[in-house]
Amino acid sequence: MPCSDCGSLLCLSKTDSNSLFCPECTGYRVESQPVLDAKINWYLKDFLTEQRIDRLLTEYSKQSLTYKLLHRVNYISNQFFSQAETSLPADEFGYVAYLIKRIYEIDDSKFGDKTLPQDSPELDETLTTVQKYYTEFVSRLERVQNEFTVCIRNSEEFTGRMQDLLTDYDRYQSEYGLCNDRCTNSVGGVEDRYEDFSYVYDKIRQTDGVEPGDAETPREFADAWYPVIQQLRFIAGSDDRVGMTYKTRFPEGVTVFDIREFLNKLDDQVPLEHMAHAQYNSAVIPLRPRVVNKCGREVFGKQWSEVKDYVVVSEDNLEAHPFLFEMSFDLPHQTIPTTNVYYPRHYAQLLKFQVFPLLQNNTDEPNGHTLLSNVAGDNGTIRERNLYEFLTEQGIDCYHSAEITSKNPNEIDLLCVMENRIIFIEVKYRFPPLQINEADGITELNQYFNRVIFNEVPPDSNREGKGPFPEKVQSWRELEAGDTFTSQVSRDDTDRDKQTISDGWTDMDVEMFVVSNVVPSFITKHDVRFLTDFEFYQYIKYNDDSVLYSVQEN
């Protein structure tokens, strides 16, 4: 949370990677947000513009360039599906589709005739430079605009000139930026700790829902595929440009099962030898428009003419979701251009999960976002039990759903007794905010945790608060040796045993944790520490204190 003395955002120290400090109270010259916004807008709109980057793209043939980028994003998607320990490269996955749509916007006459090798998904030096312009340069500046980065004037080199934006400031990650990164790591995993992330994904977040292949309703689909959908939601919300590409809202009545059936029918049109090639090499499949229309009519009926505009990107329809890409090109000795619809199969199959929150479904069903929010809340008890089993496997004396018997139960999700300390744990899972890449999204997370942990509700909100968690813990601290409580001893919530408070209870140190898939920007509040389940796993499994951030005193 912002500095208690001056209200400025805290920043992550560059000398102590686990510590946050207030740059204003430390005496640094923090640049104002309006000045930074003005400089960044000038830099991107008048100096190093997208139009200058377009010149690099237009060296190539439009068809060759588009196919190469489709091949690349299809390859990334295939790797994610086929290799269990491969995380999805969020920046690249997000920006490649944006780049393709940008290529469609450029007039055909501006493109050259340089071709790219079509047998490999690897990008050449020029396209890698273009990609890095977005994933590294633009993304870095947008983090400044979103208050994820704080800029401190470089006392030795500061000139104040617009063009010196990159050298005038030392950049520090703000508490908002740290929150965003911690949530992103929780949802998408960390490259060098993917085995740990897989354990959290498969064991701690696992629910008792239907198997993915058995889902027959949108609710069952949300339950079965929640972790994948959540990860793709983060990517779609990682950047304004990416968001524009992945935020198509489909007409009412279209379900994820319709989209799945449509893609399966497209697969059926591909000869087996071509499908094997597409599977092995991640090749993009060209289809004739009449074939796509036939499959669309078989699935969507009369609604296909409307749905088509939502799933086929073309020069006249750039607002479509990037499932399919229509492109016309000239062939030798032909006066009429030939049109194909390109089907990046693995990418399209992944998009059906990404688009799920945006689907309105049928009139008698909640929309995708509501279903996912319900899944996050409804499975809380199961995930509590999963965490309980993990803790007991580590040899920790743990009690699930602990309730005091002599007065108000003040249920504690997980109560752990470890040597000379007691750990009280509240487990809270929720679907990430859509604007997780902006300060408003972080504010939404902060308000959520303030409401459900501290019973702090904004005056203009009609939501009910819960807790406060510290008060519940205090009632437990007041128990004496011999007092009793009950706890759940199996996955059956009616199966409970009575426990007795042991000697020395009041002499033990107390720690309070909130464990979730996402965290607020504040590290601790009222002595409650917030960790993602991924961080909590590392803390317990490896006694890894690097996940325990602290705030320096002014």
C-alpha positions in Angstrom: 0.0 0.0 0.0 1.2 3.6 -0.6 3.6 5.2 1.9 1.8 5.9 5.1 3.6 9.3 5.5 3.3 10.9 2.0 0.9 8.6 0.0 3.4 7.9 -2.8 3.7 4.4 -4.3 6.4 2.3 -2.8 9.2 1.0 -5.0 11.2 -2.2 -5.0 14.8 -1.6 -3.9 17.6 -2.2 -6.4 20.0 -3.2 -3.6 17.6 -5.5 -1.7 15.3 -7.3 -4.1 12.9 -8.2 -1.2 12.5 -4.8 0.2 10.2 -1.8 -0.8 10.9 1.8 0.1 9.3 5.2 -0.5 11.4 7.2 -3.0 9.8 10.5 -2.0 10.6 10.2 1.7 14.1 9.0 0.8 14.7 12.2 -1.0 14.6 11.1 -4.7 13.2 13.4 -7.4 10.2 11.4 -8.6 8.9 12.6 -11.9 5.2 13.5 -12.0 2.8 11.2 -13.9 1.4 14.0 -16.2 5.0 14.8 -17.3 5.8 11.2 -18.0 2.5 10.6 -19.9 3.2 13.6 -22.1 6.8 12.5 -22.9 5.7 8.9 -23.6 2.9 10.0 -25.9 5.3 12.2 -27.8 7.9 9.4 -28.0 5.4 6.8 -29.4 3.3 9.1 -31.6 5.8 11.6 -32.9 9.3 10.1 -32.6 9.7 6.3 -32.6 6.3 5.6 -34.1 4.7 2.5 -35.4 4.9 3.9 -38.9 8.7 3.8 -38.6 8.4 0.1 -37.6 6.1 -0.5 -40.5 8.9 0.3 -42.9 10.7 -2.8 -41.6 7.7 -5.0 -42.2 7.0 -3.7 -45.7 10.4 -5.0 -47.0 8.6 -8.4 -47.3 5.8 -9.8 -49.4 2.5 -9.3 -47.4 1.6 -13.0 -47.9 5.0 -14.3 -46.9 5.1 -12.0 -43.8 1.6 -12.9 -42.7 2.2 -16.7 -43.1 5.5 -16.5 -41.1 3.8 -14.8 -38.2 0.9 -17.2 -38.2 3.4 -20.1 -38.3 5.2 -18.6 -35.4 2.1 -18.2 -33.1 0.9 -21.6 -34.2 4.2 -23.1 -33.2 4.1 -21.4 -29.8 0.6 -22.8 -29.2 1.6 -26.3 -30.3 4.6 -26.3 -27.9 2.3 -25.3 -25.1 -0.1 -28.1 -25.8 2.5 -30.8 -26.5 5.2 -30.1 -23.9 4.1 -30.3 -20.3 7.0 -28.2 -19.0 6.7 -25.4 -21.5 5.1 -22.2 -20.3 3.3 -19.9 -22.8 5.6 -16.9 -23.7 3.0 -14.3 -22.8 4.5 -11.3 -24.6 5.1 -13.1 -27.9 1.7 -14.9 -27.8 0.0 -11.6 -27.3 1.8 -9.4 -29.8 2.1 -11.7 -32.8 -1.7 -11.5 -33.4 -1.6 -7.8 -33.0 1.2 -7.6 -35.5 -0.7 -9.6 -38.1 -3.7 -7.3 -37.8 -1.4 -4.3 -38.2 -0.1 -5.9 -41.4 -3.6 -6.1 -42.7 -4.1 -2.4 -42.1 -1.1 -1.5 -44.4 -1.9 -0.9 -48.1 -0.8 -3.7 -50.3 1.1 -1.4 -52.6 3.6 -0.6 -49.8 4.9 -4.2 -49.5 8.0 -5.5 -51.2 8.7 -8.9 -52.7 11.2 -10.2 -50.1 10.1 -13.7 -48.9 10.7 -15.6 -45.7 11.5 -19.3 -45.3 8.1 -21.1 -44.8 9.5 -24.3 -43.4 10.6 -22.9 -40.0 8.6 -21.0 -37.4 11.8 -19.0 -36.3 11.7 -15.3 -37.0 14.6 -13.6 -38.8 16.6 -10.7 -37.4 14.3 -8.0 -38.7 11.1 -9.6 -37.4 12.8 -10.2 -34.1 13.6 -6.5 -33.9 10.0 -5.6 -34.6 8.7 -8.0 -32.0 11.1 -6.6 -29.4 9.9 -3.1 -30.2 6.6 -4.1 -28.8 7.4 -6.7 -26.2 10.3 -4.8 -24.6 10.3 -1.1 -25.6 6.6 -0.3 -25.9 5.7 -2.6 -23.0 8.3 -0.9 -20.8 6.9 2.6 -21.5 3.3 1.4 -21.0 4.3 0.1 -17.5 5.3 3.7 -16.7 2.0 5.0 -17.9 0.2 2.4 -15.8 2.2 3.4 -12.7 3.9 0.0 -12.6 7.2 1.8 -12.9 8.3 4.9 -11.1 10.8 7.2 -12.8 13.4 9.0 -10.7 15.4 11.8 -12.2 19.0 10.9 -13.0 20.8 13.7 -11.2 23.9 13.5 -13.3 22.4 13.1 -16.8 18.9 14.7 -16.6 18.2 17.2 -19.5 14.4 17.3 -19.5 14.3 17.0 -23.3 11.6 14.8 -24.8 14.0 12.7 -26.8 16.1 11.9 -23.7 13.2 10.1 -22.0 15.1 6.8 -21.9 18.3 8.3 -20.3 16.9 11.0 -18.1 15.4 8.6 -15.5 16.3 5.6 -13.3 13.3 3.3 -13.4 12.1 1.5 -10.3 9.3 -1.1 -10.1 6.4 0.2 -8.1 4.3 -1.8 -5.7 1.7 -2.0 -8.5 4.2 -3.4 -10.9 5.4 -6.0 -8.3 1.8 -7.0 -7.7 1.2 -7.5 -11.4 4.4 -9.6 -11.8 3.6 -11.7 -8.7 0.1 -12.4 -10.1 1.4 -13.2 -13.5 4.0 -15.6 -12.1 1.3 -17.3 -10.1 -0.9 -17.8 -13.2 1.7 -18.5 -15.8 4.6 -19.9 -13.9 8.3 -19.0 -13.8 10.6 -20.6 -16.4 13.2 -22.0 -14.0 10.6 -23.2 -11.4 8.0 -24.7 -13.8 8.1 -28.0 -12.0 7.0 -26.3 -8.8 4.4 -24.4 -10.7 3.1 -27.7 -12.2 2.7 -29.1 -8.7 0.7 -26.1 -7.6 -1.4 -26.2 -10.8 -2.0 -30.0 -10.6 -2.3 -30.6 -6.9 -3.2 -27.4 -4.9 -5.5 -25.8 -7.5 -7.1 -29.1 -8.6 -10.8 -29.4 -8.0 -13.3 -32.3 -8.0 -15.0 -31.2 -11.2 -15.5 -33.2 -14.4 -12.6 -34.3 -16.5 -11.8 -31.8 -19.3 -13.0 -34.2 -22.0 -16.3 -34.8 -20.3 -17.5 -31.2 -19.9 -21.0 -30.9 -21.4 -22.1 -27.5 -20.1 -20.4 -24.1 -20.0 -20.2 -24.3 -16.2 -18.5 -27.7 -16.4 -16.1 -26.3 -19.1 -15.3 -23.4 -16.8 -14.6 -25.8 -13.9 -12.5 -28.2 -16.0 -10.4 -25.6 -17.8 -10.2 -22.8 -15.2 -6.4 -22.7 -14.9 -5.8 -22.5 -18.6 -8.5 -19.9 -19.1 -7.1 -17.9 -16.2 -3.6 -17.9 -17.7 -4.9 -16.7 -21.1 -7.0 -14.0 -19.4 -3.8 -12.6 -18.0 -2.2 -12.5 -21.4 -5.2 -10.8 -22.9 -5.1 -8.2 -20.2 -1.4 -7.7 -20.3 -1.3 -4.7 -22.7 -3.8 -2.3 -24.3 -2.7 -3.3 -27.8 -3.0 -7.0 -27.0 -6.3 -6.4 -25.3 -7.8 -4.8 -28.5 -6.9 -8.0 -30.3 -8.4 -10.4 -27.8 -11.5 -8.7 -26.5 -14.1 -9.6 -29.1 -17.5 -10.0 -27.6 -19.5 -12.7 -29.4 -23.3 -12.5 -30.0 -25.7 -14.2 -27.6 -26.2 -17.9 -28.2 -22.6 -18.7 -29.2 -21.1 -21.2 -26.7 -17.6 -22.6 -26.4 -19.0 -25.9 -27.6 -20.2 -24.3 -30.9 -16.7 -23.0 -31.4 -15.1 -26.3 -30.6 -17.5 -28.1 -33.0 -16.7 -25.6 -35.7 -13.0 -26.0 -35.3 -13.4 -29.8 -35.3 -15.3 -29.6 -38.6 -12.5 -27.6 -40.1 -10.1 -30.4 -39.0 -12.3 -32.9 -40.8 -11.8 -31.1 -44.1 -8.0 -31.6 -43.9 -6.5 -34.8 -45.5 -4.8 -37.0 -42.9 -1.3 -36.5 -44.5 -1.7 -32.7 -44.4 -3.0 -32.9 -40.8 0.1 -35.0 -39.8 2.3 -32.3 -41.4 0.4 -29.5 -39.5 0.7 -31.4 -36.3 4.5 -32.1 -36.6 5.6 -28.8 -38.1 2.9 -26.5 -36.7 2.2 -25.6 -40.4 -0.8 -23.3 -41.0 -3.5 -24.9 -43.0 -5.0 -23.0 -46.1 -8.7 -23.6 -46.6 -11.0 -22.4 -49.4 -13.6 -19.9 -48.3 -16.5 -22.2 -49.4 -15.2 -24.9 -47.1 -15.1 -22.6 -44.1 -18.6 -21.4 -45.0 -19.9 -24.9 -45.3 -18.6 -25.8 -41.8 -19.9 -22.6 -40.4 -23.4 -23.2 -41.7 -23.4 -26.8 -40.4 -22.7 -25.5 -36.8 -24.3 -22.1 -36.6 -27.1 -22.4 -39.2 -28.6 -19.1 -40.2 -26.5 -17.3 -37.6 -23.3 -18.1 -39.5 -23.5 -14.9 -41.6 -23.3 -13.0 -38.3 -20.8 -15.3 -36.5 -18.4 -15.3 -39.5 -17.6 -11.6 -38.8 -16.4 -12.6 -35.4 -14.1 -15.4 -36.3 -12.5 -14.5 -39.7 -10.0 -11.7 -39.8 -9.8 -9.9 -43.2 -8.8 -6.6 -44.6 -12.4 -5.5 -44.3 -13.0 -7.1 -40.9 -10.1 -6.4 -38.5 -12.3 -6.5 -35.4 -12.8 -10.3 -35.6 -11.3 -12.6 -33.1 -8.1 -14.1 -34.6 -9.3 -17.7 -35.2 -9.0 -17.5 -39.0 -7.3 -15.2 -41.5 -8.6 -14.5 -45.0 -6.1 -13.3 -47.5 -6.1 -12.7 -51.3 -3.1 -13.0 -53.5 -2.2 -13.0 -57.2 -1.1 -16.1 -59.0 0.8 -16.1 -62.3 -1.4 -16.0 -65.4 -4.6 -15.2 -63.4 -6.4 -11.9 -63.5 -8.6 -12.6 -60.5 -6.9 -12.9 -57.1 -7.1 -16.2 -55.3 -8.5 -16.1 -51.8 -7.7 -18.5 -49.0 -8.6 -18.7 -45.3 -5.6 -19.6 -43.2 -6.3 -21.8 -40.2 -3.5 -21.8 -37.5 -5.0 -24.9 -35.9 -3.1 -25.1 -32.6 -3.5 -21.3 -32.0 -7.2 -21.5 -32.8 -7.7 -24.4 -30.4 -6.0 -22.4 -27.7 -8.2 -19.3 -28.4 -11.4 -21.2 -27.6 -10.2 -21.1 -24.0 -9.1 -17.5 -24.1 -12.4 -16.3 -25.6 -14.5 -18.2 -23.0 -14.9 -15.3 -20.5 -16.3 -13.1 -23.4 -19.0 -15.6 -24.5 -22.6 -14.6 -23.6 -23.8 -18.2 -23.9 -27.5 -19.0 -24.2 -30.2 -16.8 -22.6 -30.8 -19.3 -19.8 -27.0 -19.5 -18.8 -24.7 -17.0 -17.2 -21.9 -15.5 -19.3 -18.4 -16.9 -19.3 -17.0 -14.4 -16.9 -19.7 -15.0 -14.4 -19.2 -18.7 -14.6 -15.5 -18.4 -14.0 -16.0 -16.1 -11.0 -18.4 -18.7 -9.5 -15.9 -21.5 -10.1 -13.2 -19.5 -8.3 -15.4 -19.0 -5.3 -17.2 -22.3 -5.2 -14.1 -24.4 -5.1 -12.5 -22.6 -2.1 -13.0 -25.5 0.3 -11.5 -28.0 -2.0 -8.4 -25.9 -2.4 -8.2 -25.5 1.3 -8.1 -29.3 1.6 -5.5 -29.5 -1.1 -3.3 -27.1 0.8 -3.9 -29.0 4.0 -2.7 -32.2 2.4 0.4 -30.5 1.1 1.2 -29.1 4.5 0.7 -32.4 6.3 2.9 -34.1 3.7 5.6 -31.6 4.8 5.3 -32.9 8.4 3.5 -29.8 9.6 0.8 -30.2 12.4 -2.1 -28.7 10.5 -5.9 -28.4 11.1 -8.4 -27.8 8.4 -11.6 -25.7 9.0 -10.7 -25.2 12.7 -13.7 -23.9 14.8 -13.7 -23.0 18.5 -16.3 -25.0 20.4 -16.9 -22.8 23.5 -18.1 -19.6 21.8 -18.3 -18.0 18.3 -16.6 -20.6 16.1 -14.4 -18.0 14.2 -13.5 -20.6 11.6 -9.9 -20.6 10.4 -9.3 -22.2 7.0 -5.9 -23.7 8.0 -4.3 -23.6 11.4 -0.7 -24.8 11.6 1.4 -25.4 14.7 5.1 -25.3 13.9 7.7 -25.5 16.7 7.4 -22.1 18.5 4.9 -20.4 16.2 1.3 -20.7 15.1 0.3 -19.9 11.5 -3.3 -18.9 10.8 -4.2 -19.1 7.0 -7.1 -17.7 5.1 -7.5 -19.2 1.6 -9.1 -16.9 -1.0 -9.3 -17.6 -4.7 -10.8 -15.3 -7.3 -10.9 -14.7 -11.1 -8.3 -12.0 -12.0 -9.7 -8.6 -12.9 -9.9 -7.9 -16.7 -7.7 -4.7 -16.3 -4.9 -6.5 -14.4 -2.4 -4.6 -16.6 -3.6 -1.2 -15.3 -3.7 0.6 -12.0 -7.5 0.2 -12.0 -7.1 -3.5 -12.0 -4.7 -3.5 -9.1 -7.1 -1.2 -7.2 -9.9 -3.7 -7.8 -7.7 -6.4 -6.3 -6.9 -4.2 -3.3 -10.6 -3.4 -2.7 -11.4 -7.1 -3.0 -8.9 -8.2 -0.3 -9.8 -5.2 1.9 -13.4 -6.3 1.8 -13.1 -10.1 2.3 -10.2 -9.9 4.8 -10.6 -6.7 6.7 -14.4 -5.9 6.2 -13.4 -2.6 4.6 -16.1 -1.7 2.0 -16.0 1.6 0.0 -19.0 3.9 0.8 -20.3 3.6 -2.8 -20.2 -0.2 -2.9 -23.2 -2.5 -2.3 -20.9 -5.5 -1.6 -20.9 -7.1 1.9 -17.6 -7.3 3.8 -16.2 -10.3 5.7 -14.0 -10.8 8.6 -12.0 -9.1 9.9 -9.5 -11.9 9.8 -7.2 -10.3 12.5 -10.1 -10.2 14.9 -10.9 -13.9 14.3 -7.2 -14.7 15.1 -7.4 -12.6 18.2 -10.2 -14.7 19.6 -8.0 -17.8 19.1 -5.1 -16.1 20.8 -7.3 -15.7 23.9 -7.8 -19.5 24.3 -6.1 -21.2 27.1 -4.6 -24.7 27.6 -7.4 -27.2 27.8 -9.9 -25.3 25.6 -11.2 -27.2 22.7 -11.8 -26.7 19.0 -12.9 -29.0 16.1 -11.4 -29.5 12.7 -12.3 -31.3 9.5 -10.4 -34.7 9.2 -11.4 -35.8 5.7 -12.8 -34.3 2.5 -16.3 -34.9 4.0 -17.0 -31.6 5.8 -19.2 -33.3 8.4 -16.3 -35.6 9.5 -14.8 -33.6 12.4 -12.7 -34.3 15.4 -12.2 -32.5 18.7 -8.8 -31.0 19.4 -7.4 -29.6 22.6 -5.3 -26.5 23.1 -1.9 -27.5 24.4 0.3 -25.9 27.1 2.3 -22.9 25.9 -0.3 -21.8 23.4 -0.2 -18.2 24.5 3.6 -18.1 24.5 3.9 -19.0 20.8 4.6 -16.4 18.0 1.7 -15.8 15.6 1.8 -15.4 11.9 -1.2 -14.6 9.7 -1.3 -15.4 5.9 -3.7 -15.0 3.1 -3.0 -17.5 0.3 -4.6 -17.0 -3.1 -3.9 -17.3 -6.8 -3.6 -13.4 -6.9 -2.5 -10.8 -4.3 -3.1 -7.2 -3.6 -0.4 -4.5 -4.0 0.2 -4.3 -0.2 2.7 -6.8 1.1 1.2 -6.9 4.6 -1.6 -5.1 6.4 -2.5 -5.2 10.0 0.2 -7.9 10.4 -1.5 -10.1 7.7 0.9 -11.2 4.9 -0.4 -11.9 1.4 1.2 -14.7 -0.7 0.2 -16.4 -3.9 -0.2 -20.2 -3.5 2.9 -20.5 -5.7 4.9 -18.4 -3.3 3.5 -20.1 -0.3 4.5 -23.5 -1.8 8.1 -22.2 -2.2 8.1 -20.8 1.3 7.0 -24.0 3.0 8.7 -26.5 0.6 12.1 -24.9 0.5 11.9 -22.4 3.5 12.4 -19.8 0.8 12.3 -16.4 2.4 12.8 -14.6 -0.9 9.0 -14.6 -1.3 8.6 -12.6 1.9 8.8 -9.0 0.9 9.2 -6.2 3.5 8.8 -2.4 3.6 11.6 -0.2 4.8 10.9 2.4 7.5 11.4 6.0 6.5 
